[in-house]
């Protein structure tokens, strides 16, 4: 049927028809027609996808076709009665969507099948407990903060995620459901002066508003009235059900604490009585689209069965729970509710009988299709990706089939729409078409007809569809780029921009009382906190430090630049230094000497390499460009920069020696494969050397998959190969019949002879033994060498090494990686069973971490009994290396569903199918361990889950609680895990500079070591480096950050550290502007502190170590110079003779008289800055 007739057919749903069905080989074609039919209608459409993994894909597709924002109604990852803390971000999305539905806002919402059986917070409760905030209206602050807590918001120092709020000075920040950005409210007493949306990254204002509606953040709203009502219900039910007083007490305690604790969703029936279903939220004219209803019905049935079994298990454990039916609709209720709504079925089954997919244990499933209405088969065709791209592997034109089809379509005057999800994808497509001389039009998204335009030609547009399809009668074709570049690729989530911004040093913001710090002049001491003291009648704030023997040191906050958080190797805490002692200076001198030797060695090695003659490759050719275009993802800018640098190195004529650093999954292997492709295209062989058999296996699989469409011969060499296989491979390598050889240190043995080796790729070189490293040095002496490492290299070290070590760093996570959902709970078999079963059902694998070898087999047996269908294996560090390796290889190959293991999960492993991590006794692990463990899952584009189990949430120690809270709060990729990364970065520095250097780092602390290294390298390069002067300033004015302005101690320390970097008036003004935006009105002590920082920046070039001043009757300044005296002393002496305001005082001091009139006009501090600027100008 023609498109317009199909559209007319669908439009009946908005009129007299209540049920219709569409049949098509392509659901994306149905999505296109539904969007076209209802684009101008004021309607609510609920699209039910058959699997929750398809929800995001369908959302992106419908967003493109409708050219509007499409919402989702995500399911929680667990049943509401399970004792898990609900995910804040999922709750926020749900409440935002439910609010829009309740307010009858038109639009499309995509949801998984479970939305049809769930019961939600009643819509009237969302409306009743929402808060309309208007500018220039009064709002009682304390009551508002109480409302935030009651409705599920969590108080934080700064707002990063939905469901959080922060209070600072005159400001309250709130990230409410329903908005993409957080809201900043500026108060003057009880008056809301301004309402602004702000950017999470910069914390700066983006847009001003006159009013906002703030929604509850959690589905369990815990106001006084509702908790009282819930308590009465619980007490009355307790007697009838025989619940113990202790059980009742625990539940009531959680309610009264206003905490969104584990299992808080189970309170909802107690709080509200009857919960709403999705059908209660939808308006009378809403349309429910059910995609693949057979699959949806089957999923509903199995979910209901699993829910019942899980509920019974919880009741048997003695959990106090409302009736099961208060959380769900049963199958009959779902079918009955559907019958009352307008609905469109996409591809319903033809025959409803047992032999057509309805199993005996799913009776009544046919009720779901009791009436599928009038049916229309649309004339569309699914285009299989295999018909667009050649997968012969024989070096034929990769995109030949596509361009042949394109010529045919163009001859038929068809409209061909090629869709890319990102700007990078559009550029890649444009480059491909330009190379083939193919004319195209680039659409900017502002076209009147949008995706529904019919003009013939080839068009590139930013958009997405799940499938490639053709609307045959309309001659319209849609091909998403993932069908051209890879045959099965999920949608890439649109991530926020990772644009560069000025970063503030934060190491001191991570400090807590009791932590060690390094004072550049006094040595290692213990931080005891910030103290406010009155000195000479002026209030100031000081950093309180303790040294050996209980000695105390109070450091003024304006001299914070002298302090750094002490970070050494994990488990090695140094002794405190003695104030006035000589050991610190001696240690610092010894480390400086060692650093100088390392710096000399690095500089010499680099210079030597640059004058050697090496293999020079030709520039990339046509086949290389095809290889590049076949990469199925958007490269990050870091990847593009690294590839560019490596290609330049390979064409330079001297042997490349480059280090490529980046976390697992950040794209190092792709960069290495492009270098390998260029080498092979130039007629050379490539050796890829890895530290373990397991990684060799992984790399071989990855390389073969990536190169399969090109004439490149790849072989693997490790102990997994038989002797006969090894001999055959070695013979082929010698004859030049293997282009890329991948293996362990086996590649370094004497019987491995290459025919024409042109590139060595070394993965994690630091993990090879000393003998292997020596052999490597000989092998790589005159050959291009690319080293890869997943150990982070500190940014300061990267900058220091510019010009003495070729280094490329991948710091941006790839697009499409989905943040890991992390849950915290007390151990519960039901949760473990559900997590493992769900992962296995979607074809994935599970890591179960139990970090004690003793009893690990018992744990494995218990899990095997819990989930009998799962293939379980055990791995731990006390096994023989060969046995451990075998077990890990079985897991990597997919022969094991759940690996019960200690924390030995290898850091270099990239297993896209492993997407669930369960950690038993998470409270016993350090934050770095937890961060690294969680990083082992979520490597593909599937949603990954991490479950952190502890014995008791109530009795968890403070340190463990803080560690786990930090992990829970940083679920986003690339989130600021600086503290966890310090130990890794030290290892990274040690790997790069030599193992001995890790010990030197521990002597003086990580930050100071890097400062000293930078100074040493600059010195060897011939650049004079002077230690940054930190003048002491005593001007008798209050200069500090009041606690009420920034209540959080770590945030205050971060601000002090940030202020200490000020080097100009411009920087001060920029900070002042940001403070006013983020914190509201800047109090006088803060403004004074900023002025003092500017004054210090003027004192440094004068070589002034101390400034004293008074603004009393006769305002004057006294400057004390350093041991080398003032700069340009001759000019200064001449100036003193000319200017009566200046005078010399004993002890290398200069006296400056100030004009009382000017001081009163400008302020003492501003006039001081002006005088110093004038003095600097005259003496330069």
PELIN-V578396 format. One record per backbone hydrogen bond with DSSP energy under -0.5 kcal/mol. NH is the residue of the N-H (numbers start at 0). CO is the residue of the C=O. E is the energy in kcal/mol with one decimal. If there is no record, write none. Layout:
NH_CO_E ; NH_CO_E
This chain:
5_1_-2.2 ; 6_2_-2.5 ; 7_3_-2.3 ; 8_4_-2.3 ; 9_5_-2.2 ; 10_6_-2.2 ; 11_7_-0.6 ; 11_8_-0.9 ; 12_9_-2.0 ; 13_10_-1.2 ; 14_11_-1.6 ; 16_11_-1.4 ; 19_342_-1.9 ; 20_373_-2.4 ; 21_344_-2.8 ; 22_375_-2.6 ; 29_25_-1.2 ; 30_26_-2.5 ; 31_27_-2.1 ; 32_28_-2.1 ; 33_29_-2.8 ; 34_30_-2.1 ; 35_31_-2.2 ; 36_32_-2.7 ; 37_33_-1.9 ; 38_34_-0.6 ; 38_35_-0.5 ; 40_37_-1.1 ; 42_40_-1.5 ; 44_42_-0.5 ; 44_106_-2.6 ; 45_286_-2.7 ; 46_44_-0.6 ; 46_108_-3.2 ; 47_45_-0.6 ; 47_288_-3.5 ; 48_46_-0.7 ; 48_110_-2.5 ; 53_50_-1.1 ; 54_51_-0.9 ; 55_51_-0.5 ; 57_53_-2.7 ; 58_54_-2.3 ; 59_55_-2.2 ; 60_56_-2.2 ; 61_57_-2.8 ; 62_58_-2.3 ; 63_59_-1.8 ; 64_60_-2.4 ; 65_61_-2.9 ; 66_62_-1.2 ; 67_62_-0.6 ; 70_107_-2.3 ; 72_109_-1.9 ; 81_78_-1.8 ; 83_81_-2.4 ; 84_823_-1.3 ; 90_86_-2.5 ; 91_87_-2.5 ; 92_88_-2.2 ; 93_89_-2.4 ; 94_90_-2.6 ; 95_91_-2.5 ; 96_92_-2.2 ; 97_93_-3.1 ; 98_94_-2.5 ; 99_95_-1.6 ; 100_96_-2.3 ; 101_97_-2.7 ; 102_98_-2.2 ; 103_100_-1.5 ; 104_99_-2.7 ; 106_42_-2.7 ; 108_44_-2.6 ; 109_70_-2.5 ; 110_46_-2.5 ; 111_72_-0.6 ; 114_111_-1.7 ; 115_112_-2.3 ; 116_113_-1.2 ; 117_113_-1.6 ; 118_326_-1.2 ; 119_275_-3.9 ; 124_121_-1.0 ; 125_121_-1.4 ; 126_122_-2.3 ; 127_123_-2.6 ; 128_124_-2.0 ; 129_126_-1.3 ; 130_213_-2.8 ; 132_130_-0.7 ; 132_211_-3.0 ; 134_209_-3.2 ; 135_191_-3.4 ; 136_133_-1.2 ; 136_191_-0.5 ; 138_189_-3.4 ; 140_138_-0.6 ; 143_139_-2.3 ; 144_140_-2.6 ; 145_141_-2.0 ; 146_142_-2.3 ; 147_143_-2.2 ; 148_144_-2.0 ; 149_145_-2.6 ; 150_146_-2.1 ; 151_148_-1.5 ; 152_147_-2.6 ; 153_162_-2.5 ; 155_164_-2.9 ; 162_174_-2.8 ; 163_160_-1.0 ; 164_153_-2.3 ; 165_172_-2.1 ; 167_170_-2.6 ; 168_1043_-1.6 ; 169_1078_-1.0 ; 170_167_-3.1 ; 171_184_-2.1 ; 172_165_-2.6 ; 173_182_-3.0 ; 174_163_-2.4 ; 175_173_-0.8 ; 178_175_-1.3 ; 181_197_-0.6 ; 182_173_-3.9 ; 183_195_-3.8 ; 184_171_-2.8 ; 184_182_-0.5 ; 185_183_-0.5 ; 185_193_-2.4 ; 186_169_-3.3 ; 186_184_-0.6 ; 187_190_-2.7 ; 190_187_-2.2 ; 191_136_-2.6 ; 192_185_-2.7 ; 192_190_-1.0 ; 193_185_-1.1 ; 194_208_-0.6 ; 195_183_-2.4 ; 196_206_-3.3 ; 197_181_-1.9 ; 198_203_-2.8 ; 202_198_-2.3 ; 205_196_-3.5 ; 206_196_-1.5 ; 208_194_-2.7 ; 211_132_-2.3 ; 213_130_-3.1 ; 213_211_-0.6 ; 214_212_-0.5 ; 216_150_-2.3 ; 217_150_-1.6 ; 220_218_-0.9 ; 221_149_-3.1 ; 221_219_-0.6 ; 222_220_-0.6 ; 226_222_-2.7 ; 227_223_-2.1 ; 228_224_-1.9 ; 229_225_-2.5 ; 230_226_-2.6 ; 231_227_-2.1 ; 232_228_-1.9 ; 233_229_-2.7 ; 234_230_-2.6 ; 235_231_-2.2 ; 236_232_-2.6 ; 237_233_-2.4 ; 238_234_-1.2 ; 239_235_-1.0 ; 240_236_-2.4 ; 241_237_-1.1 ; 242_237_-1.8 ; 247_243_-2.1 ; 248_244_-2.5 ; 249_245_-2.2 ; 250_246_-1.9 ; 251_247_-2.5 ; 252_248_-2.4 ; 253_249_-2.0 ; 254_250_-2.1 ; 255_251_-2.7 ; 256_252_-1.5 ; 257_254_-1.5 ; 258_253_-1.3 ; 260_258_-2.0 ; 262_83_-2.1 ; 263_260_-1.9 ; 265_262_-1.4 ; 266_263_-1.3 ; 267_264_-1.4 ; 269_266_-0.9 ; 270_266_-2.3 ; 271_267_-2.9 ; 272_268_-1.7 ; 273_271_-0.6 ; 275_119_-1.7 ; 277_114_-0.5 ; 277_117_-0.5 ; 279_276_-0.8 ; 280_276_-1.0 ; 281_277_-1.5 ; 285_282_-1.3 ; 286_43_-2.6 ; 287_341_-2.5 ; 288_45_-3.0 ; 288_286_-0.6 ; 289_287_-0.6 ; 289_343_-2.9 ; 290_47_-2.3 ; 290_288_-0.7 ; 291_345_-2.0 ; 292_289_-0.5 ; 294_291_-0.9 ; 295_291_-1.9 ; 296_292_-2.9 ; 297_293_-2.0 ; 298_294_-2.3 ; 299_295_-2.4 ; 300_296_-2.3 ; 301_297_-2.3 ; 302_298_-2.4 ; 303_299_-2.5 ; 304_300_-2.0 ; 305_301_-2.5 ; 306_302_-2.5 ; 307_303_-2.0 ; 308_304_-2.2 ; 309_305_-2.5 ; 310_306_-2.5 ; 311_307_-2.4 ; 312_308_-1.9 ; 313_309_-1.8 ; 314_310_-2.3 ; 315_311_-2.4 ; 316_312_-1.3 ; 317_314_-1.7 ; 318_313_-2.2 ; 320_318_-0.9 ; 325_322_-1.4 ; 326_323_-2.2 ; 327_323_-0.6 ; 328_116_-2.0 ; 333_329_-2.2 ; 334_330_-2.4 ; 335_331_-2.4 ; 336_332_-2.5 ; 337_333_-2.4 ; 338_334_-1.9 ; 339_335_-0.7 ; 339_336_-0.7 ; 340_337_-2.1 ; 341_285_-0.9 ; 342_17_-2.8 ; 343_287_-2.6 ; 344_19_-2.5 ; 345_289_-2.7 ; 346_21_-3.4 ; 346_344_-0.6 ; 352_350_-1.0 ; 355_352_-2.1 ; 356_353_-1.0 ; 357_352_-1.2 ; 358_356_-0.9 ; 361_358_-1.7 ; 364_361_-1.4 ; 366_363_-1.5 ; 367_364_-1.7 ; 368_365_-1.4 ; 369_366_-1.6 ; 373_18_-1.0 ; 375_20_-2.0 ; 377_22_-2.4 ; 377_375_-0.6 ; 378_0_-0.8 ; 379_377_-1.9 ; 380_469_-2.5 ; 382_467_-2.9 ; 383_381_-0.7 ; 386_383_-2.0 ; 387_384_-1.8 ; 388_384_-1.4 ; 389_397_-2.8 ; 399_396_-1.1 ; 401_387_-1.3 ; 402_398_-2.2 ; 403_399_-2.2 ; 404_400_-2.2 ; 405_401_-2.7 ; 406_402_-1.9 ; 407_403_-1.6 ; 408_404_-2.9 ; 409_405_-2.7 ; 410_406_-1.9 ; 411_407_-1.4 ; 412_409_-1.4 ; 413_408_-2.3 ; 414_474_-3.0 ; 415_413_-0.6 ; 415_456_-3.0 ; 416_414_-0.6 ; 416_476_-3.3 ; 417_415_-0.6 ; 417_458_-3.1 ; 418_416_-0.6 ; 418_478_-2.5 ; 419_460_-2.3 ; 425_421_-2.0 ; 426_422_-2.3 ; 427_423_-2.0 ; 428_424_-2.3 ; 429_425_-2.8 ; 430_426_-2.5 ; 431_427_-2.0 ; 432_428_-2.6 ; 433_429_-2.5 ; 434_430_-2.1 ; 435_431_-1.6 ; 436_433_-1.2 ; 437_432_-3.2 ; 438_436_-0.6 ; 440_457_-2.1 ; 442_440_-0.6 ; 442_459_-3.2 ; 451_448_-2.1 ; 452_449_-1.6 ; 456_413_-2.0 ; 458_415_-2.9 ; 458_456_-0.5 ; 459_440_-2.9 ; 460_417_-2.3 ; 462_419_-2.3 ; 462_460_-0.7 ; 467_382_-0.5 ; 468_477_-2.1 ; 469_380_-2.4 ; 470_475_-3.1 ; 471_378_-1.4 ; 471_469_-1.0 ; 472_378_-0.7 ; 474_470_-1.2 ; 475_470_-1.6 ; 476_414_-2.8 ; 477_468_-2.6 ; 478_416_-2.9 ; 480_418_-2.8 ; 482_479_-1.8 ; 483_479_-0.6 ; 483_480_-0.8 ; 484_480_-2.4 ; 485_481_-1.5 ; 492_490_-0.7 ; 494_492_-0.7 ; 508_505_-1.0 ; 509_505_-0.8 ; 509_506_-0.7 ; 510_507_-1.3 ; 513_526_-3.8 ; 514_511_-2.5 ; 516_524_-2.7 ; 517_563_-3.4 ; 518_516_-0.5 ; 518_522_-2.8 ; 519_517_-0.6 ; 519_561_-2.6 ; 522_518_-2.9 ; 524_516_-2.4 ; 525_545_-3.0 ; 526_514_-3.2 ; 527_543_-3.1 ; 528_543_-0.7 ; 530_541_-2.7 ; 532_539_-2.9 ; 534_532_-0.7 ; 534_537_-2.8 ; 535_533_-0.5 ; 537_534_-1.4 ; 539_532_-2.7 ; 540_1038_-0.5 ; 541_530_-3.0 ; 542_554_-2.9 ; 543_528_-2.9 ; 543_541_-0.6 ; 544_542_-0.6 ; 544_552_-2.9 ; 545_525_-2.5 ; 546_550_-3.2 ; 547_576_-2.8 ; 549_546_-1.6 ; 550_547_-1.0 ; 552_544_-2.4 ; 554_542_-2.5 ; 554_552_-0.6 ; 555_553_-0.6 ; 556_540_-1.6 ; 558_555_-2.3 ; 559_556_-1.2 ; 561_558_-1.8 ; 562_559_-2.3 ; 563_517_-1.6 ; 565_515_-2.3 ; 566_564_-0.5 ; 571_568_-1.9 ; 572_570_-0.6 ; 576_523_-2.7 ; 580_577_-2.3 ; 585_581_-2.0 ; 586_582_-2.5 ; 587_583_-2.6 ; 588_584_-2.0 ; 589_585_-2.1 ; 590_586_-2.5 ; 591_587_-2.3 ; 592_588_-1.9 ; 593_589_-2.0 ; 594_590_-2.6 ; 595_591_-2.0 ; 596_592_-1.6 ; 597_593_-1.8 ; 598_594_-2.8 ; 599_595_-2.4 ; 600_596_-2.2 ; 601_597_-2.5 ; 602_598_-2.3 ; 603_599_-2.4 ; 604_600_-2.4 ; 605_601_-2.1 ; 606_602_-2.2 ; 607_603_-2.4 ; 608_604_-2.1 ; 609_605_-1.7 ; 610_606_-0.9 ; 610_607_-0.7 ; 611_607_-0.6 ; 611_608_-0.8 ; 613_652_-2.9 ; 616_614_-0.6 ; 616_649_-2.9 ; 624_620_-1.9 ; 625_621_-1.8 ; 626_622_-2.3 ; 627_623_-2.6 ; 628_624_-2.4 ; 629_625_-1.6 ; 630_627_-1.4 ; 639_635_-2.2 ; 640_636_-2.5 ; 641_637_-2.4 ; 642_638_-2.7 ; 643_639_-2.4 ; 644_640_-2.4 ; 645_641_-2.4 ; 646_642_-2.8 ; 647_643_-2.1 ; 648_644_-2.2 ; 649_645_-2.6 ; 650_646_-1.0 ; 651_648_-1.5 ; 657_784_-2.2 ; 658_805_-2.6 ; 659_657_-0.5 ; 659_786_-3.6 ; 660_658_-0.6 ; 660_807_-2.9 ; 661_788_-2.2 ; 662_809_-0.6 ; 665_662_-2.0 ; 670_666_-1.5 ; 671_667_-2.5 ; 672_668_-2.6 ; 673_669_-1.8 ; 674_670_-1.7 ; 675_671_-2.5 ; 676_672_-2.4 ; 677_673_-2.0 ; 678_674_-2.0 ; 679_675_-2.5 ; 680_676_-2.8 ; 681_677_-1.2 ; 682_679_-2.0 ; 683_678_-2.4 ; 684_755_-3.2 ; 685_738_-2.7 ; 686_758_-2.4 ; 687_685_-0.5 ; 687_740_-3.1 ; 688_686_-0.6 ; 688_760_-3.2 ; 689_687_-0.5 ; 689_742_-2.5 ; 695_691_-2.0 ; 696_692_-2.5 ; 697_693_-2.1 ; 698_694_-2.9 ; 699_695_-2.5 ; 700_696_-2.0 ; 701_697_-2.5 ; 702_698_-3.1 ; 703_699_-2.3 ; 704_700_-2.0 ; 705_701_-2.2 ; 706_702_-2.4 ; 707_704_-0.6 ; 709_706_-2.3 ; 711_709_-2.6 ; 713_711_-0.6 ; 714_739_-2.3 ; 716_741_-3.1 ; 720_717_-1.8 ; 725_721_-2.6 ; 726_722_-2.4 ; 727_723_-2.2 ; 728_724_-2.5 ; 729_725_-2.7 ; 730_726_-2.2 ; 731_727_-2.1 ; 732_728_-2.5 ; 733_729_-2.4 ; 734_730_-1.8 ; 735_731_-0.5 ; 735_732_-1.0 ; 736_731_-3.2 ; 737_731_-0.7 ; 738_712_-1.8 ; 739_712_-2.2 ; 740_685_-2.8 ; 741_714_-2.7 ; 741_739_-0.5 ; 742_687_-2.6 ; 743_716_-1.1 ; 746_743_-2.4 ; 747_744_-1.9 ; 748_745_-1.4 ; 751_748_-1.7 ; 752_750_-0.9 ; 753_751_-0.5 ; 754_732_-0.9 ; 757_684_-2.8 ; 758_684_-1.3 ; 759_783_-2.6 ; 760_686_-3.2 ; 761_759_-0.5 ; 761_785_-2.6 ; 762_688_-3.0 ; 762_760_-0.5 ; 763_761_-0.6 ; 763_787_-3.1 ; 766_763_-2.0 ; 767_764_-2.1 ; 772_768_-2.2 ; 773_769_-2.2 ; 774_770_-2.2 ; 775_771_-2.3 ; 776_772_-2.3 ; 777_773_-1.7 ; 778_774_-2.4 ; 779_775_-3.0 ; 780_777_-0.8 ; 782_779_-0.5 ; 783_757_-0.8 ; 784_655_-2.7 ; 785_759_-2.9 ; 786_657_-2.9 ; 787_761_-3.5 ; 788_659_-2.3 ; 793_791_-0.5 ; 797_793_-2.2 ; 798_794_-2.3 ; 799_795_-2.0 ; 800_796_-1.9 ; 801_798_-1.1 ; 803_800_-2.6 ; 804_800_-1.6 ; 805_656_-0.6 ; 806_804_-0.7 ; 807_658_-3.0 ; 809_660_-3.4 ; 810_808_-0.7 ; 812_810_-0.5 ; 815_492_-0.7 ; 816_813_-1.3 ; 819_970_-0.9 ; 820_943_-2.5 ; 821_819_-0.6 ; 822_945_-3.0 ; 824_947_-2.2 ; 826_949_-1.1 ; 831_827_-2.1 ; 832_828_-3.0 ; 833_829_-2.3 ; 834_830_-2.7 ; 835_831_-2.6 ; 836_832_-2.8 ; 837_833_-2.5 ; 838_834_-1.9 ; 839_835_-2.4 ; 840_836_-2.4 ; 841_837_-1.3 ; 842_839_-2.0 ; 843_838_-2.9 ; 844_912_-2.4 ; 845_896_-2.9 ; 846_915_-2.4 ; 847_845_-0.5 ; 847_898_-2.9 ; 848_846_-0.6 ; 848_917_-3.4 ; 849_847_-0.6 ; 849_900_-2.7 ; 850_919_-0.5 ; 851_849_-1.0 ; 855_852_-1.9 ; 858_854_-1.9 ; 859_855_-2.0 ; 860_856_-2.3 ; 861_857_-2.4 ; 862_858_-2.3 ; 863_859_-2.3 ; 864_860_-2.0 ; 865_861_-1.9 ; 866_862_-2.9 ; 869_866_-2.0 ; 871_869_-0.8 ; 872_897_-1.8 ; 874_899_-2.2 ; 878_875_-1.5 ; 883_879_-2.7 ; 884_880_-2.5 ; 885_881_-2.0 ; 886_882_-2.1 ; 887_883_-2.4 ; 888_884_-2.5 ; 889_885_-2.2 ; 890_886_-1.9 ; 891_887_-2.7 ; 892_888_-2.4 ; 893_890_-1.3 ; 894_889_-2.8 ; 895_889_-0.6 ; 896_870_-1.9 ; 897_870_-2.2 ; 898_845_-2.7 ; 899_872_-3.1 ; 899_897_-0.7 ; 900_847_-2.6 ; 900_898_-0.7 ; 901_874_-1.2 ; 904_901_-0.7 ; 908_905_-1.3 ; 911_909_-0.7 ; 913_910_-2.0 ; 914_844_-1.3 ; 914_912_-1.0 ; 915_844_-1.1 ; 916_944_-2.7 ; 917_846_-3.0 ; 918_946_-3.2 ; 919_848_-2.9 ; 919_917_-0.6 ; 920_948_-0.5 ; 921_918_-0.6 ; 921_948_-2.6 ; 923_920_-1.9 ; 924_921_-1.5 ; 929_925_-2.5 ; 930_926_-2.6 ; 931_927_-2.6 ; 932_928_-2.9 ; 933_929_-2.5 ; 934_930_-1.4 ; 935_932_-1.9 ; 936_933_-1.4 ; 937_913_-0.8 ; 944_914_-2.5 ; 945_820_-2.7 ; 946_916_-3.1 ; 947_822_-3.4 ; 947_945_-0.6 ; 948_918_-3.0 ; 948_946_-0.7 ; 949_824_-2.0 ; 955_952_-0.5 ; 960_956_-2.5 ; 961_957_-2.4 ; 962_958_-2.5 ; 963_959_-2.5 ; 964_960_-2.3 ; 965_961_-2.3 ; 966_962_-1.8 ; 967_963_-2.6 ; 968_964_-2.1 ; 969_965_-0.7 ; 969_966_-0.7 ; 970_967_-0.5 ; 974_971_-1.6 ; 976_974_-1.9 ; 980_976_-1.8 ; 981_977_-1.1 ; 981_978_-0.8 ; 983_979_-0.5 ; 984_980_-2.9 ; 985_981_-2.2 ; 986_982_-2.0 ; 987_983_-2.6 ; 988_984_-2.8 ; 989_985_-2.7 ; 990_986_-2.9 ; 991_987_-1.8 ; 992_988_-2.5 ; 993_989_-2.0 ; 996_993_-1.6 ; 997_994_-1.6 ; 998_994_-0.7 ; 998_995_-0.7 ; 999_995_-1.2 ; 1000_996_-2.3 ; 1001_997_-1.4 ; 1002_998_-1.1 ; 1003_999_-1.2 ; 1004_1000_-2.4 ; 1005_566_-1.8 ; 1008_1004_-2.1 ; 1009_1005_-2.1 ; 1010_1006_-2.0 ; 1011_1007_-2.6 ; 1012_1008_-2.5 ; 1013_1009_-2.4 ; 1014_1010_-2.1 ; 1015_1011_-2.3 ; 1016_1012_-2.6 ; 1017_1013_-2.5 ; 1018_1014_-2.1 ; 1019_1015_-2.2 ; 1020_1016_-2.2 ; 1021_1018_-1.0 ; 1022_1017_-3.0 ; 1023_1021_-0.6 ; 1025_1023_-0.5 ; 1031_1104_-2.8 ; 1033_1106_-3.3 ; 1034_1032_-0.5 ; 1038_538_-0.5 ; 1041_1039_-0.7 ; 1044_1041_-1.0 ; 1045_1041_-1.5 ; 1051_1047_-2.2 ; 1052_1048_-2.5 ; 1053_1049_-2.1 ; 1054_1050_-2.1 ; 1055_1051_-2.5 ; 1056_1052_-2.5 ; 1057_1053_-2.5 ; 1058_1054_-3.0 ; 1059_1055_-1.9 ; 1060_1057_-1.6 ; 1061_1058_-2.1 ; 1067_1063_-1.9 ; 1068_1064_-2.7 ; 1069_1065_-2.1 ; 1070_1066_-2.3 ; 1071_1067_-2.6 ; 1072_1068_-2.3 ; 1073_1069_-2.0 ; 1074_1070_-2.9 ; 1075_1071_-2.3 ; 1076_1072_-1.7 ; 1077_1073_-2.9 ; 1078_1074_-3.5 ; 1079_1074_-0.7 ; 1079_1075_-0.8 ; 1082_1080_-0.6 ; 1085_1082_-0.7 ; 1086_1082_-2.1 ; 1087_1083_-2.8 ; 1088_1084_-1.9 ; 1089_1085_-2.1 ; 1090_1086_-2.0 ; 1091_1087_-2.4 ; 1092_1088_-1.8 ; 1093_1089_-1.6 ; 1094_1090_-2.4 ; 1095_1091_-2.4 ; 1096_1092_-1.6 ; 1097_1093_-1.2 ; 1097_1094_-0.6 ; 1098_1094_-1.6 ; 1099_1095_-1.6 ; 1100_1096_-0.6 ; 1101_1098_-0.6 ; 1102_1099_-2.1 ; 1103_1098_-2.1 ; 1104_1102_-0.6 ; 1104_1119_-2.2 ; 1105_1119_-1.5 ; 1106_1031_-2.8 ; 1107_1117_-2.6 ; 1108_1033_-2.0 ; 1109_1115_-1.9 ; 1114_1112_-0.6 ; 1115_1109_-1.4 ; 1116_1151_-2.7 ; 1117_1107_-3.1 ; 1118_1149_-3.0 ; 1119_1105_-2.9 ; 1120_1118_-0.5 ; 1120_1147_-2.5 ; 1121_1102_-2.4 ; 1124_1121_-2.5 ; 1126_1101_-0.7 ; 1128_1125_-0.5 ; 1131_1127_-1.9 ; 1132_1128_-2.4 ; 1133_1129_-2.2 ; 1134_1130_-2.1 ; 1135_1131_-2.2 ; 1136_1132_-1.9 ; 1137_1133_-1.6 ; 1138_1134_-2.9 ; 1139_1137_-0.6 ; 1141_1138_-1.4 ; 1142_1150_-2.0 ; 1144_1148_-2.6 ; 1148_1144_-1.5 ; 1149_1118_-2.5 ; 1150_1142_-3.6 ; 1151_1116_-2.9 ; 1152_1140_-2.5 ; 1153_1114_-2.6 ; 1155_1153_-0.5 ; 1158_1154_-2.3 ; 1159_1155_-2.4 ; 1160_1156_-1.7 ; 1161_1157_-2.7 ; 1162_1158_-2.5 ; 1166_1162_-2.4 ; 1167_1163_-2.3 ; 1168_1164_-2.3 ; 1169_1165_-2.1 ; 1170_1166_-2.6 ; 1171_1167_-2.4 ; 1172_1168_-2.2 ; 1173_1169_-2.1 ; 1174_1170_-2.5 ; 1175_1171_-2.6 ; 1176_1172_-2.1 ; 1177_1173_-2.3 ; 1178_1174_-1.7 ; 1179_1175_-0.8
